Amino acid sequence: MAGEFQIDVISDVVCPWCYIGQRRLAEALAQLPDDDDARRAPVRWHPFQLNPDLPAQGVSRKAYLENKFGGPDRAAQVYARVVAAGATAGIPFEFERIERQPNTRDAHRLIAWAQAQGDASALVERIFRAYFIEGRLIGDHGVLAAIAAEAGFDVAAAQAMLDSDEGAEAVTLMDNRARQIGVQGVPFFIFNQHIAVSGAQDPAVLLDAIAQARAA
């Protein structure tokens, strides 16, 4: 609606910095007064696939780490900074529990489906938690439908949507659109369609961006 503060977040559900960014955004918004229009604004989630070419069934996490980092030991070194940052956001990352690196198109379809019904933030949080802490296979339709139920959505309706092609083309188009407008990494925050912030910035940085967006 016209006049409402808008918050848009471009992210991927297998991006650990996106999980951290989501938590930091929530922390920033919690510092605003209860009646603040930005605090009350539902976050609108937009897809970005870090690995769009992965097969639908995903790939072995071990093979993925070998290809990307040269193996799990090097990956652990790289992820040490992520784990430390996650701890400051209350996220106990459990990377070793992840067995497969998923294609995230279906997860993004589920988020878009939920968002069409209202606020999808609780679902986004549940998907992040399922993957990064519980090591669940978020490329599997049954797992995604169960996660949707945990976030308060109808499990049968979620399963039916996932088993169709609903939203597949839209996810691809939105992903491509993000790249066309210059998004090269996620998370990417856009406040009131005026001020953009890239990366999992501290809450203070996000609050400053919100203030700038009000004045723009």
N, C-alpha and C positions, 0 to 999 in steps of 0.2 A: 504494500500500500504506500501511496505517496506520503512523504514526510517521515516514514519509519527509517530508523538507522539500519543499514545493511552490512552484514559481515559475510564475506565469501572466502572460502578456503579451498585451495587446489592442493590435493594431496594423494598419496597412495598408501594403501593399508599395509604394505610390507616395508614401508619406510620408517625406520625407528625414530628418525628426527621428526617425522610427521606426528608420531605418537607424543613425543616430547612437546612439540609445538602445540598440539591440541590441549595438553594439560596446562601449558603456560598461558594459552589463550583463556582457558577456563579460570585460571588463577587471576589473570588480569581483570576479567569481567566481574569476578567476585569482589574485587576491590571497589567497584562502582556502587553508588547508592541503589537501593532496591528498585526505585522508580525510574532509574536512568534508562533511556530508550535503547542504548547500546547493550546494557546488561540484559534487557528483556528481549532483544532481537534474536530470533532463531538463526543459528549459523547455517549457511547454505554450503553444502559440500559438492566439490566438482572433481571429476576423475583425472588422474594423471598416472599412466602406467610406466613404471620404471623398466619393466621387462615385458613389453607388449608382444614380443615374438616367442615367448615361452609357450610350449604346447598346453592345451586346455587342462591336461592332467598334471601339469607341473613337471619338475625335474627333481632328482635327488639333491637334497641340500648339500651333501658332501661334494657332489660333482659341481654344483653351482659355486661353492666356495673355492674349489680347486681352480675353476675357470676364472673367477673374479679376483681372488686374492692370492692364489697359489697354494691354498690349503687351509685347513682349520686353525693351525697355529698362527699363521699370518693374520687370518680373520680375527682371531681372539685379540691380537695386538691392536688391530684397527678398531675393534668394537669396544676396547677398554675405555676410550673416551666417551662412547655412547652410553656404556653402562654407568659411568660416573655421572654423566648429565641426567640420565634417567633417574638415578637415585635422588637427585635434587628435585625431581618432579613427581616423586612417589611411585616410580615405575621400576619394579624389580625384574629387569629383563632376564629371560631364560633362553638365550639363543641356542643352547645345546639341546633343548627339547624339540627344536624344529627339525623334522625329518625330510620334508619336501619344500622346495621353493615353488610357490603357486603362481599360476597366471591369475591376475586380479580382476579380469574383466567381469566375472560373475559377481564378485564382491561389490564392485562399483555399480553393477546393475541392481543389486539388492538395495544399496544405499539410495539410489535414485528412486526406486520403487517405494521405499519407506518415506523418502522426502516428499513424494507426491501426496502422502497422507498427513504430513505434518513435520515436526522436528525429528531429524534423523540422528541427532548427536549421541543419544544413548546407544543406538545401534553401532555407530562408528566406534565408540569407546569399547563396546563388547567385542567387535571384530579385532581391534588392536590387541585387546587383552587375550582373546582366544589364540591369536597367532604368536605374540611375543612373550607371553607369560605361560600359557597353557600348552603351547606347541600343537594346537589343533590344525587340521588340514582345511584351511579356509578356501581352497579351490574346489572342495566337494560340496555338491548341492545339498545333501542331507545335513552336513555340518553347518552350512550357512543358514539353512532353514531353522535349525535348532537354535542358532545364535539369534536369529530374528525373534524367535519365541521368547528367548531370555530377555530381549529388549522390549517385550510387550506387544509384538506383532503376531498375527495369526499364522501359525506354522504351516497349515495346509495351503493357505493363499501364497505364502512365501515360496513353498516348494513348487507349486504350480507355475509361478512366475519364473523361477529359476530353470525349470524343466522346459520352458519355452525359449524363444529368442527375443522376448520383450526387452527393449532397451539396449540391445547389443550395438546397433548402429549408432544410437545416440551417444553411447560411451565413447566409441571411436571418434565420432565427430567432435565431441567436447575435448577429448584428449588432444586431437590435432589442433583444435582452436587454441588451446592453452599454449602450445608450442609456437603457433603463428603469432601470438601477441607477445612472445618473448620470454615465456616461462621456461627456464632451463633446469631448474631444480625446485624441489618441494621440501617443506611446506611453503606455500605462497599465499599470503593474506592480502585481501583487498577490503578496505574499510570505506563504506559509503560510496563505492565506485570512484573514489578519488585518490586515496593513499594506499600504496602497495608496500608490503614488507616481505622480504624473502628470508627464509630460514627460521629455525626454532629460536626466535629471539626471546630475551627475558621479558617478563610481564611489564616492566617499566617502559621498555621500547614499544610494546604493543599499546600501552595506555597513551603514550605520546602520539602514536599514529592515530589513535581514535580521536584525540584532541585536535590534531591537525585536520582530520577528515571532517570534523564538525565545522571548522573554520573555513574550509575550502568552498 
